[in-house]
Amino acid sequence: MNTSKIIATLLILASFGVGYLGYNKIAESTNEVNLLGLKIEASDESGKQEGYLFLGLAAILFFGGIYTLNKSKN
């Protein structure tokens, strides 16, 4: 197996892990409570921002892995 294929596979797997962390950060940053028919929402904006950064990094890793995989086929 070619080393560029291994690197591409590792990049794609790392993107899934980072994407999962980012999604969880965003989900944990928003809470909702229903108290006596009154809906109260609270959100942590810095946590959401960090989650979106993780998702962006995951996208970069994923497309970098795909690019590396396609380049290694040539």
mmCIF file of the N, C-alpha and C atoms, coordinates in Angstrom:
data_MODEL
# 
_entry.id   MODEL 
# 
loop_
_atom_site.group_PDB 
_atom_site.id 
_atom_site.type_symbol 
_atom_site.label_atom_id 
_atom_site.label_alt_id 
_atom_site.label_comp_id 
_atom_site.label_asym_id 
_atom_site.label_entity_id 
_atom_site.label_seq_id 
_atom_site.pdbx_PDB_ins_code 
_atom_site.Cartn_x 
_atom_site.Cartn_y 
_atom_site.Cartn_z 
_atom_site.occupancy 
_atom_site.B_iso_or_equiv 
_atom_site.pdbx_formal_charge 
_atom_site.auth_seq_id 
_atom_site.auth_comp_id 
_atom_site.auth_asym_id 
_atom_site.auth_atom_id 
_atom_site.pdbx_PDB_model_num 
ATOM 1   N N  . MET A 1 1  ? 0.849   -1.178 0.000   1.00 0.00 ? 1  MET A N  1 
ATOM 2   C CA . MET A 1 1  ? 0.000   0.000  0.000   1.00 0.00 ? 1  MET A CA 1 
ATOM 3   C C  . MET A 1 1  ? 0.894   1.240  0.000   1.00 0.00 ? 1  MET A C  1 
ATOM 4   N N  . ASN A 1 2  ? 0.528   2.198  -0.784  1.00 0.00 ? 2  ASN A N  1 
ATOM 5   C CA . ASN A 1 2  ? 1.286   3.427  -0.945  1.00 0.00 ? 2  ASN A CA 1 
ATOM 6   C C  . ASN A 1 2  ? 1.124   4.315  0.298   1.00 0.00 ? 2  ASN A C  1 
ATOM 7   N N  . THR A 1 3  ? 2.188   5.034  0.664   1.00 0.00 ? 3  THR A N  1 
ATOM 8   C CA . THR A 1 3  ? 2.109   5.883  1.864   1.00 0.00 ? 3  THR A CA 1 
ATOM 9   C C  . THR A 1 3  ? 1.118   7.026  1.691   1.00 0.00 ? 3  THR A C  1 
ATOM 10  N N  . SER A 1 4  ? 0.944   7.529  0.474   1.00 0.00 ? 4  SER A N  1 
ATOM 11  C CA . SER A 1 4  ? -0.022  8.607  0.273   1.00 0.00 ? 4  SER A CA 1 
ATOM 12  C C  . SER A 1 4  ? -1.457  8.105  0.484   1.00 0.00 ? 4  SER A C  1 
ATOM 13  N N  . LYS A 1 5  ? -1.713  6.845  0.177   1.00 0.00 ? 5  LYS A N  1 
ATOM 14  C CA . LYS A 1 5  ? -3.041  6.278  0.447   1.00 0.00 ? 5  LYS A CA 1 
ATOM 15  C C  . LYS A 1 5  ? -3.275  6.141  1.944   1.00 0.00 ? 5  LYS A C  1 
ATOM 16  N N  . ILE A 1 6  ? -2.232  5.792  2.682   1.00 0.00 ? 6  ILE A N  1 
ATOM 17  C CA . ILE A 1 6  ? -2.352  5.677  4.138   1.00 0.00 ? 6  ILE A CA 1 
ATOM 18  C C  . ILE A 1 6  ? -2.618  7.049  4.752   1.00 0.00 ? 6  ILE A C  1 
ATOM 19  N N  . ILE A 1 7  ? -1.880  8.056  4.279   1.00 0.00 ? 7  ILE A N  1 
ATOM 20  C CA . ILE A 1 7  ? -2.079  9.413  4.782   1.00 0.00 ? 7  ILE A CA 1 
ATOM 21  C C  . ILE A 1 7  ? -3.490  9.898  4.455   1.00 0.00 ? 7  ILE A C  1 
ATOM 22  N N  . ALA A 1 8  ? -3.955  9.619  3.243   1.00 0.00 ? 8  ALA A N  1 
ATOM 23  C CA . ALA A 1 8  ? -5.301  10.031 2.846   1.00 0.00 ? 8  ALA A CA 1 
ATOM 24  C C  . ALA A 1 8  ? -6.353  9.359  3.722   1.00 0.00 ? 8  ALA A C  1 
ATOM 25  N N  . THR A 1 9  ? -6.179  8.096  4.004   1.00 0.00 ? 9  THR A N  1 
ATOM 26  C CA . THR A 1 9  ? -7.122  7.377  4.863   1.00 0.00 ? 9  THR A CA 1 
ATOM 27  C C  . THR A 1 9  ? -7.115  7.944  6.275   1.00 0.00 ? 9  THR A C  1 
ATOM 28  N N  . LEU A 1 10 ? -5.928  8.250  6.793   1.00 0.00 ? 10 LEU A N  1 
ATOM 29  C CA . LEU A 1 10 ? -5.840  8.840  8.131   1.00 0.00 ? 10 LEU A CA 1 
ATOM 30  C C  . LEU A 1 10 ? -6.488  10.216 8.183   1.00 0.00 ? 10 LEU A C  1 
ATOM 31  N N  . LEU A 1 11 ? -6.325  11.008 7.123   1.00 0.00 ? 11 LEU A N  1 
ATOM 32  C CA . LEU A 1 11 ? -6.960  12.321 7.081   1.00 0.00 ? 11 LEU A CA 1 
ATOM 33  C C  . LEU A 1 11 ? -8.487  12.195 7.085   1.00 0.00 ? 11 LEU A C  1 
ATOM 34  N N  . ILE A 1 12 ? -9.008  11.265 6.322   1.00 0.00 ? 12 ILE A N  1 
ATOM 35  C CA . ILE A 1 12 ? -10.454 11.075 6.253   1.00 0.00 ? 12 ILE A CA 1 
ATOM 36  C C  . ILE A 1 12 ? -10.995 10.582 7.596   1.00 0.00 ? 12 ILE A C  1 
ATOM 37  N N  . LEU A 1 13 ? -10.298 9.641  8.227   1.00 0.00 ? 13 LEU A N  1 
ATOM 38  C CA . LEU A 1 13 ? -10.732 9.156  9.541   1.00 0.00 ? 13 LEU A CA 1 
ATOM 39  C C  . LEU A 1 13 ? -10.646 10.251 10.599  1.00 0.00 ? 13 LEU A C  1 
ATOM 40  N N  . ALA A 1 14 ? -9.592  11.052 10.542  1.00 0.00 ? 14 ALA A N  1 
ATOM 41  C CA . ALA A 1 14 ? -9.456  12.160 11.489  1.00 0.00 ? 14 ALA A CA 1 
ATOM 42  C C  . ALA A 1 14 ? -10.566 13.184 11.286  1.00 0.00 ? 14 ALA A C  1 
ATOM 43  N N  . SER A 1 15 ? -10.983 13.390 10.047  1.00 0.00 ? 15 SER A N  1 
ATOM 44  C CA . SER A 1 15 ? -12.066 14.344 9.785   1.00 0.00 ? 15 SER A CA 1 
ATOM 45  C C  . SER A 1 15 ? -13.375 13.879 10.414  1.00 0.00 ? 15 SER A C  1 
ATOM 46  N N  . PHE A 1 16 ? -13.621 12.575 10.413  1.00 0.00 ? 16 PHE A N  1 
ATOM 47  C CA . PHE A 1 16 ? -14.832 12.068 11.050  1.00 0.00 ? 16 PHE A CA 1 
ATOM 48  C C  . PHE A 1 16 ? -14.787 12.295 12.560  1.00 0.00 ? 16 PHE A C  1 
ATOM 49  N N  . GLY A 1 17 ? -13.625 12.070 13.162  1.00 0.00 ? 17 GLY A N  1 
ATOM 50  C CA . GLY A 1 17 ? -13.484 12.281 14.598  1.00 0.00 ? 17 GLY A CA 1 
ATOM 51  C C  . GLY A 1 17 ? -13.639 13.742 14.986  1.00 0.00 ? 17 GLY A C  1 
ATOM 52  N N  . VAL A 1 18 ? -12.993 14.638 14.243  1.00 0.00 ? 18 VAL A N  1 
ATOM 53  C CA . VAL A 1 18 ? -13.084 16.064 14.534  1.00 0.00 ? 18 VAL A CA 1 
ATOM 54  C C  . VAL A 1 18 ? -14.501 16.571 14.272  1.00 0.00 ? 18 VAL A C  1 
ATOM 55  N N  . GLY A 1 19 ? -15.139 16.067 13.232  1.00 0.00 ? 19 GLY A N  1 
ATOM 56  C CA . GLY A 1 19 ? -16.527 16.451 12.947  1.00 0.00 ? 19 GLY A CA 1 
ATOM 57  C C  . GLY A 1 19 ? -17.477 16.023 14.055  1.00 0.00 ? 19 GLY A C  1 
ATOM 58  N N  . TYR A 1 20 ? -17.254 14.842 14.591  1.00 0.00 ? 20 TYR A N  1 
ATOM 59  C CA . TYR A 1 20 ? -18.075 14.347 15.698  1.00 0.00 ? 20 TYR A CA 1 
ATOM 60  C C  . TYR A 1 20 ? -17.902 15.230 16.933  1.00 0.00 ? 20 TYR A C  1 
ATOM 61  N N  . LEU A 1 21 ? -16.649 15.608 17.224  1.00 0.00 ? 21 LEU A N  1 
ATOM 62  C CA . LEU A 1 21 ? -16.400 16.497 18.360  1.00 0.00 ? 21 LEU A CA 1 
ATOM 63  C C  . LEU A 1 21 ? -17.068 17.856 18.157  1.00 0.00 ? 21 LEU A C  1 
ATOM 64  N N  . GLY A 1 22 ? -16.985 18.384 16.947  1.00 0.00 ? 22 GLY A N  1 
ATOM 65  C CA . GLY A 1 22 ? -17.606 19.671 16.647  1.00 0.00 ? 22 GLY A CA 1 
ATOM 66  C C  . GLY A 1 22 ? -19.115 19.619 16.786  1.00 0.00 ? 22 GLY A C  1 
ATOM 67  N N  . TYR A 1 23 ? -19.723 18.560 16.285  1.00 0.00 ? 23 TYR A N  1 
ATOM 68  C CA . TYR A 1 23 ? -21.170 18.410 16.389  1.00 0.00 ? 23 TYR A CA 1 
ATOM 69  C C  . TYR A 1 23 ? -21.603 18.332 17.854  1.00 0.00 ? 23 TYR A C  1 
ATOM 70  N N  . ASN A 1 24 ? -20.855 17.580 18.658  1.00 0.00 ? 24 ASN A N  1 
ATOM 71  C CA . ASN A 1 24 ? -21.187 17.470 20.081  1.00 0.00 ? 24 ASN A CA 1 
ATOM 72  C C  . ASN A 1 24 ? -21.019 18.799 20.805  1.00 0.00 ? 24 ASN A C  1 
ATOM 73  N N  . LYS A 1 25 ? -19.996 19.578 20.445  1.00 0.00 ? 25 LYS A N  1 
ATOM 74  C CA . LYS A 1 25 ? -19.798 20.887 21.067  1.00 0.00 ? 25 LYS A CA 1 
ATOM 75  C C  . LYS A 1 25 ? -20.985 21.800 20.787  1.00 0.00 ? 25 LYS A C  1 
ATOM 76  N N  . ILE A 1 26 ? -21.457 21.786 19.554  1.00 0.00 ? 26 ILE A N  1 
ATOM 77  C CA . ILE A 1 26 ? -22.602 22.624 19.189  1.00 0.00 ? 26 ILE A CA 1 
ATOM 78  C C  . ILE A 1 26 ? -23.855 22.151 19.928  1.00 0.00 ? 26 ILE A C  1 
ATOM 79  N N  . ALA A 1 27 ? -24.061 20.847 19.994  1.00 0.00 ? 27 ALA A N  1 
ATOM 80  C CA . ALA A 1 27 ? -25.249 20.304 20.663  1.00 0.00 ? 27 ALA A CA 1 
ATOM 81  C C  . ALA A 1 27 ? -25.232 20.589 22.159  1.00 0.00 ? 27 ALA A C  1 
ATOM 82  N N  . GLU A 1 28 ? -24.052 20.538 22.778  1.00 0.00 ? 28 GLU A N  1 
ATOM 83  C CA . GLU A 1 28 ? -23.952 20.787 24.213  1.00 0.00 ? 28 GLU A CA 1 
ATOM 84  C C  . GLU A 1 28 ? -24.046 22.274 24.561  1.00 0.00 ? 28 GLU A C  1 
ATOM 85  N N  . SER A 1 29 ? -23.877 23.143 23.562  1.00 0.00 ? 29 SER A N  1 
ATOM 86  C CA . SER A 1 29 ? -23.877 24.578 23.819  1.00 0.00 ? 29 SER A CA 1 
ATOM 87  C C  . SER A 1 29 ? -25.284 25.166 23.896  1.00 0.00 ? 29 SER A C  1 
ATOM 88  N N  . THR A 1 30 ? -26.288 24.392 23.553  1.00 0.00 ? 30 THR A N  1 
ATOM 89  C CA . THR A 1 30 ? -27.660 24.878 23.574  1.00 0.00 ? 30 THR A CA 1 
ATOM 90  C C  . THR A 1 30 ? -28.504 23.988 24.479  1.00 0.00 ? 30 THR A C  1 
ATOM 91  N N  . ASN A 1 31 ? -29.154 24.614 25.436  1.00 0.00 ? 31 ASN A N  1 
ATOM 92  C CA . ASN A 1 31 ? -30.056 23.890 26.332  1.00 0.00 ? 31 ASN A CA 1 
ATOM 93  C C  . ASN A 1 31 ? -31.416 24.573 26.348  1.00 0.00 ? 31 ASN A C  1 
ATOM 94  N N  . GLU A 1 32 ? -32.436 23.793 26.612  1.00 0.00 ? 32 GLU A N  1 
ATOM 95  C CA . GLU A 1 32 ? -33.797 24.306 26.623  1.00 0.00 ? 32 GLU A CA 1 
ATOM 96  C C  . GLU A 1 32 ? -34.539 23.694 27.808  1.00 0.00 ? 32 GLU A C  1 
ATOM 97  N N  . VAL A 1 33 ? -35.260 24.544 28.530  1.00 0.00 ? 33 VAL A N  1 
ATOM 98  C CA . VAL A 1 33 ? -36.027 24.088 29.683  1.00 0.00 ? 33 VAL A CA 1 
ATOM 99  C C  . VAL A 1 33 ? -37.466 24.564 29.508  1.00 0.00 ? 33 VAL A C  1 
ATOM 100 N N  . ASN A 1 34 ? -38.407 23.667 29.768  1.00 0.00 ? 34 ASN A N  1 
ATOM 101 C CA . ASN A 1 34 ? -39.814 24.025 29.715  1.00 0.00 ? 34 ASN A CA 1 
ATOM 102 C C  . ASN A 1 34 ? -40.332 24.088 31.148  1.00 0.00 ? 34 ASN A C  1 
ATOM 103 N N  . LEU A 1 35 ? -40.613 25.292 31.634  1.00 0.00 ? 35 LEU A N  1 
ATOM 104 C CA . LEU A 1 35 ? -41.024 25.501 33.017  1.00 0.00 ? 35 LEU A CA 1 
ATOM 105 C C  . LEU A 1 35 ? -42.399 26.140 33.038  1.00 0.00 ? 35 LEU A C  1 
ATOM 106 N N  . LEU A 1 36 ? -43.396 25.387 33.492  1.00 0.00 ? 36 LEU A N  1 
ATOM 107 C CA . LEU A 1 36 ? -44.779 25.855 33.591  1.00 0.00 ? 36 LEU A CA 1 
ATOM 108 C C  . LEU A 1 36 ? -45.291 26.422 32.271  1.00 0.00 ? 36 LEU A C  1 
ATOM 109 N N  . GLY A 1 37 ? -44.977 25.719 31.193  1.00 0.00 ? 37 GLY A N  1 
ATOM 110 C CA . GLY A 1 37 ? -45.435 26.131 29.879  1.00 0.00 ? 37 GLY A CA 1 
ATOM 111 C C  . GLY A 1 37 ? -44.616 27.251 29.269  1.00 0.00 ? 37 GLY A C  1 
ATOM 112 N N  . LEU A 1 38 ? -43.569 27.673 29.942  1.00 0.00 ? 38 LEU A N  1 
ATOM 113 C CA . LEU A 1 38 ? -42.707 28.735 29.454  1.00 0.00 ? 38 LEU A CA 1 
ATOM 114 C C  . LEU A 1 38 ? -41.381 28.120 28.999  1.00 0.00 ? 38 LEU A C  1 
ATOM 115 N N  . LYS A 1 39 ? -41.038 28.345 27.760  1.00 0.00 ? 39 LYS A N  1 
ATOM 116 C CA . LYS A 1 39 ? -39.822 27.764 27.207  1.00 0.00 ? 39 LYS A CA 1 
ATOM 117 C C  . LYS A 1 39 ? -38.659 28.727 27.447  1.00 0.00 ? 39 LYS A C  1 
ATOM 118 N N  . ILE A 1 40 ? -37.611 28.224 28.108  1.00 0.00 ? 40 ILE A N  1 
ATOM 119 C CA . ILE A 1 40 ? -36.424 29.021 28.381  1.00 0.00 ? 40 ILE A CA 1 
ATOM 120 C C  . ILE A 1 40 ? -35.239 28.377 27.670  1.00 0.00 ? 40 ILE A C  1 
ATOM 121 N N  . GLU A 1 41 ? -34.556 29.173 26.851  1.00 0.00 ? 41 GLU A N  1 
ATOM 122 C CA . GLU A 1 41 ? -33.407 28.672 26.112  1.00 0.00 ? 41 GLU A CA 1 
ATOM 123 C C  . GLU A 1 41 ? -32.143 29.378 26.592  1.00 0.00 ? 41 GLU A C  1 
ATOM 124 N N  . ALA A 1 42 ? -31.060 28.628 26.658  1.00 0.00 ? 42 ALA A N  1 
ATOM 125 C CA . ALA A 1 42 ? -29.762 29.189 26.996  1.00 0.00 ? 42 ALA A CA 1 
ATOM 126 C C  . ALA A 1 42 ? -28.735 28.632 26.033  1.00 0.00 ? 42 ALA A C  1 
ATOM 127 N N  . SER A 1 43 ? -27.836 29.484 25.584  1.00 0.00 ? 43 SER A N  1 
ATOM 128 C CA . SER A 1 43 ? -26.806 29.007 24.663  1.00 0.00 ? 43 SER A CA 1 
ATOM 129 C C  . SER A 1 43 ? -25.465 29.634 25.018  1.00 0.00 ? 43 SER A C  1 
ATOM 130 N N  . ASP A 1 44 ? -24.436 28.878 24.766  1.00 0.00 ? 44 ASP A N  1 
ATOM 131 C CA . ASP A 1 44 ? -23.067 29.314 24.992  1.00 0.00 ? 44 ASP A CA 1 
ATOM 132 C C  . ASP A 1 44 ? -22.465 29.638 23.630  1.00 0.00 ? 44 ASP A C  1 
ATOM 133 N N  . GLU A 1 45 ? -22.350 30.929 23.329  1.00 0.00 ? 45 GLU A N  1 
ATOM 134 C CA . GLU A 1 45 ? -21.903 31.338 21.999  1.00 0.00 ? 45 GLU A CA 1 
ATOM 135 C C  . GLU A 1 45 ? -20.457 30.940 21.722  1.00 0.00 ? 45 GLU A C  1 
ATOM 136 N N  . SER A 1 46 ? -19.587 30.997 22.724  1.00 0.00 ? 46 SER A N  1 
ATOM 137 C CA . SER A 1 46 ? -18.189 30.609 22.488  1.00 0.00 ? 46 SER A CA 1 
ATOM 138 C C  . SER A 1 46 ? -18.079 29.105 22.223  1.00 0.00 ? 46 SER A C  1 
ATOM 139 N N  . GLY A 1 47 ? -18.921 28.311 22.882  1.00 0.00 ? 47 GLY A N  1 
ATOM 140 C CA . GLY A 1 47 ? -18.939 26.876 22.624  1.00 0.00 ? 47 GLY A CA 1 
ATOM 141 C C  . GLY A 1 47 ? -19.428 26.559 21.230  1.00 0.00 ? 47 GLY A C  1 
ATOM 142 N N  . LYS A 1 48 ? -20.447 27.308 20.779  1.00 0.00 ? 48 LYS A N  1 
ATOM 143 C CA . LYS A 1 48 ? -20.940 27.110 19.417  1.00 0.00 ? 48 LYS A CA 1 
ATOM 144 C C  . LYS A 1 48 ? -19.877 27.484 18.397  1.00 0.00 ? 48 LYS A C  1 
ATOM 145 N N  . GLN A 1 49 ? -19.191 28.599 18.657  1.00 0.00 ? 49 GLN A N  1 
ATOM 146 C CA . GLN A 1 49 ? -18.160 29.048 17.737  1.00 0.00 ? 49 GLN A CA 1 
ATOM 147 C C  . GLN A 1 49 ? -17.033 28.017 17.639  1.00 0.00 ? 49 GLN A C  1 
ATOM 148 N N  . GLU A 1 50 ? -16.660 27.450 18.761  1.00 0.00 ? 50 GLU A N  1 
ATOM 149 C CA . GLU A 1 50 ? -15.627 26.422 18.768  1.00 0.00 ? 50 GLU A CA 1 
ATOM 150 C C  . GLU A 1 50 ? -16.092 25.175 18.013  1.00 0.00 ? 50 GLU A C  1 
ATOM 151 N N  . GLY A 1 51 ? -17.359 24.828 18.179  1.00 0.00 ? 51 GLY A N  1 
ATOM 152 C CA . GLY A 1 51 ? -17.910 23.684 17.447  1.00 0.00 ? 51 GLY A CA 1 
ATOM 153 C C  . GLY A 1 51 ? -17.896 23.900 15.952  1.00 0.00 ? 51 GLY A C  1 
ATOM 154 N N  . TYR A 1 52 ? -18.249 25.120 15.508  1.00 0.00 ? 52 TYR A N  1 
ATOM 155 C CA . TYR A 1 52 ? -18.225 25.419 14.079  1.00 0.00 ? 52 TYR A CA 1 
ATOM 156 C C  . TYR A 1 52 ? -16.797 25.404 13.533  1.00 0.00 ? 52 TYR A C  1 
ATOM 157 N N  . LEU A 1 53 ? -15.832 25.846 14.346  1.00 0.00 ? 53 LEU A N  1 
ATOM 158 C CA . LEU A 1 53 ? -14.437 25.760 13.921  1.00 0.00 ? 53 LEU A CA 1 
ATOM 159 C C  . LEU A 1 53 ? -14.004 24.306 13.742  1.00 0.00 ? 53 LEU A C  1 
ATOM 160 N N  . PHE A 1 54 ? -14.438 23.442 14.658  1.00 0.00 ? 54 PHE A N  1 
ATOM 161 C CA . PHE A 1 54 ? -14.134 22.020 14.528  1.00 0.00 ? 54 PHE A CA 1 
ATOM 162 C C  . PHE A 1 54 ? -14.754 21.435 13.259  1.00 0.00 ? 54 PHE A C  1 
ATOM 163 N N  . LEU A 1 55 ? -15.997 21.835 12.960  1.00 0.00 ? 55 LEU A N  1 
ATOM 164 C CA . LEU A 1 55 ? -16.639 21.330 11.743  1.00 0.00 ? 55 LEU A CA 1 
ATOM 165 C C  . LEU A 1 55 ? -15.923 21.823 10.491  1.00 0.00 ? 55 LEU A C  1 
ATOM 166 N N  . GLY A 1 56 ? -15.456 23.067 10.514  1.00 0.00 ? 56 GLY A N  1 
ATOM 167 C CA . GLY A 1 56 ? -14.686 23.589 9.385   1.00 0.00 ? 56 GLY A CA 1 
ATOM 168 C C  . GLY A 1 56 ? -13.376 22.842 9.204   1.00 0.00 ? 56 GLY A C  1 
ATOM 169 N N  . LEU A 1 57 ? -12.696 22.567 10.314  1.00 0.00 ? 57 LEU A N  1 
ATOM 170 C CA . LEU A 1 57 ? -11.452 21.802 10.252  1.00 0.00 ? 57 LEU A CA 1 
ATOM 171 C C  . LEU A 1 57 ? -11.709 20.388 9.736   1.00 0.00 ? 57 LEU A C  1 
ATOM 172 N N  . ALA A 1 58 ? -12.827 19.802 10.150  1.00 0.00 ? 58 ALA A N  1 
ATOM 173 C CA . ALA A 1 58 ? -13.180 18.463 9.677   1.00 0.00 ? 58 ALA A CA 1 
ATOM 174 C C  . ALA A 1 58 ? -13.402 18.461 8.167   1.00 0.00 ? 58 ALA A C  1 
ATOM 175 N N  . ALA A 1 59 ? -14.057 19.509 7.657   1.00 0.00 ? 59 ALA A N  1 
ATOM 176 C CA . ALA A 1 59 ? -14.290 19.594 6.214   1.00 0.00 ? 59 ALA A CA 1 
ATOM 177 C C  . ALA A 1 59 ? -12.967 19.726 5.465   1.00 0.00 ? 59 ALA A C  1 
ATOM 178 N N  . ILE A 1 60 ? -12.058 20.535 5.996   1.00 0.00 ? 60 ILE A N  1 
ATOM 179 C CA . ILE A 1 60 ? -10.750 20.702 5.356   1.00 0.00 ? 60 ILE A CA 1 
ATOM 180 C C  . ILE A 1 60 ? -9.980  19.378 5.352   1.00 0.00 ? 60 ILE A C  1 
ATOM 181 N N  . LEU A 1 61 ? -9.998  18.671 6.487   1.00 0.00 ? 61 LEU A N  1 
ATOM 182 C CA . LEU A 1 61 ? -9.315  17.379 6.554   1.00 0.00 ? 61 LEU A CA 1 
ATOM 183 C C  . LEU A 1 61 ? -9.916  16.380 5.582   1.00 0.00 ? 61 LEU A C  1 
ATOM 184 N N  . PHE A 1 62 ? -11.250 16.354 5.497   1.00 0.00 ? 62 PHE A N  1 
ATOM 185 C CA . PHE A 1 62 ? -11.928 15.405 4.616   1.00 0.00 ? 62 PHE A CA 1 
ATOM 186 C C  . PHE A 1 62 ? -11.569 15.658 3.157   1.00 0.00 ? 62 PHE A C  1 
ATOM 187 N N  . PHE A 1 63 ? -11.696 16.917 2.729   1.00 0.00 ? 63 PHE A N  1 
ATOM 188 C CA . PHE A 1 63 ? -11.400 17.217 1.329   1.00 0.00 ? 63 PHE A CA 1 
ATOM 189 C C  . PHE A 1 63 ? -9.907  17.077 1.027   1.00 0.00 ? 63 PHE A C  1 
ATOM 190 N N  . GLY A 1 64 ? -9.064  17.338 2.023   1.00 0.00 ? 64 GLY A N  1 
ATOM 191 C CA . GLY A 1 64 ? -7.638  17.090 1.843   1.00 0.00 ? 64 GLY A CA 1 
ATOM 192 C C  . GLY A 1 64 ? -7.352  15.612 1.672   1.00 0.00 ? 64 GLY A C  1 
ATOM 193 N N  . GLY A 1 65 ? -8.040  14.772 2.416   1.00 0.00 ? 65 GLY A N  1 
ATOM 194 C CA . GLY A 1 65 ? -7.883  13.334 2.278   1.00 0.00 ? 65 GLY A CA 1 
ATOM 195 C C  . GLY A 1 65 ? -8.373  12.832 0.934   1.00 0.00 ? 65 GLY A C  1 
ATOM 196 N N  . ILE A 1 66 ? -9.507  13.352 0.484   1.00 0.00 ? 66 ILE A N  1 
ATOM 197 C CA . ILE A 1 66 ? -10.029 12.965 -0.834  1.00 0.00 ? 66 ILE A CA 1 
ATOM 198 C C  . ILE A 1 66 ? -9.067  13.404 -1.939  1.00 0.00 ? 66 ILE A C  1 
ATOM 199 N N  . TYR A 1 67 ? -8.568  14.633 -1.829  1.00 0.00 ? 67 TYR A N  1 
ATOM 200 C CA . TYR A 1 67 ? -7.618  15.135 -2.829  1.00 0.00 ? 67 TYR A CA 1 
ATOM 201 C C  . TYR A 1 67 ? -6.360  14.275 -2.866  1.00 0.00 ? 67 TYR A C  1 
ATOM 202 N N  . THR A 1 68 ? -5.829  13.943 -1.689  1.00 0.00 ? 68 THR A N  1 
ATOM 203 C CA . THR A 1 68 ? -4.625  13.121 -1.617  1.00 0.00 ? 68 THR A CA 1 
ATOM 204 C C  . THR A 1 68 ? -4.875  11.726 -2.175  1.00 0.00 ? 68 THR A C  1 
ATOM 205 N N  . LEU A 1 69 ? -6.045  11.180 -1.886  1.00 0.00 ? 69 LEU A N  1 
ATOM 206 C CA . LEU A 1 69 ? -6.385  9.855  -2.400  1.00 0.00 ? 69 LEU A CA 1 
ATOM 207 C C  . LEU A 1 69 ? -6.488  9.870  -3.916  1.00 0.00 ? 69 LEU A C  1 
ATOM 208 N N  . ASN A 1 70 ? -7.134  10.880 -4.470  1.00 0.00 ? 70 ASN A N  1 
ATOM 209 C CA . ASN A 1 70 ? -7.256  10.976 -5.939  1.00 0.00 ? 70 ASN A CA 1 
ATOM 210 C C  . ASN A 1 70 ? -5.912  11.236 -6.584  1.00 0.00 ? 70 ASN A C  1 
ATOM 211 N N  . LYS A 1 71 ? -5.066  12.023 -5.938  1.00 0.00 ? 71 LYS A N  1 
ATOM 212 C CA . LYS A 1 71 ? -3.751  12.318 -6.503  1.00 0.00 ? 71 LYS A CA 1 
ATOM 213 C C  . LYS A 1 71 ? -2.852  11.080 -6.490  1.00 0.00 ? 71 LYS A C  1 
ATOM 214 N N  . SER A 1 72 ? -3.031  10.219 -5.488  1.00 0.00 ? 72 SER A N  1 
ATOM 215 C CA . SER A 1 72 ? -2.194  9.020  -5.415  1.00 0.00 ? 72 SER A CA 1 
ATOM 216 C C  . SER A 1 72 ? -2.574  7.976  -6.463  1.00 0.00 ? 72 SER A C  1 
ATOM 217 N N  . LYS A 1 73 ? -3.783  8.061  -6.997  1.00 0.00 ? 73 LYS A N  1 
ATOM 218 C CA . LYS A 1 73 ? -4.205  7.116  -8.035  1.00 0.00 ? 73 LYS A CA 1 
ATOM 219 C C  . LYS A 1 73 ? -3.528  7.395  -9.369  1.00 0.00 ? 73 LYS A C  1 
ATOM 220 N N  . ASN A 1 74 ? -3.128  8.641  -9.577  1.00 0.00 ? 74 ASN A N  1 
ATOM 221 C CA . ASN A 1 74 ? -2.481  9.012  -10.859 1.00 0.00 ? 74 ASN A CA 1 
ATOM 222 C C  . ASN A 1 74 ? -1.059  8.595  -10.919 1.00 0.00 ? 74 ASN A C  1 
# 
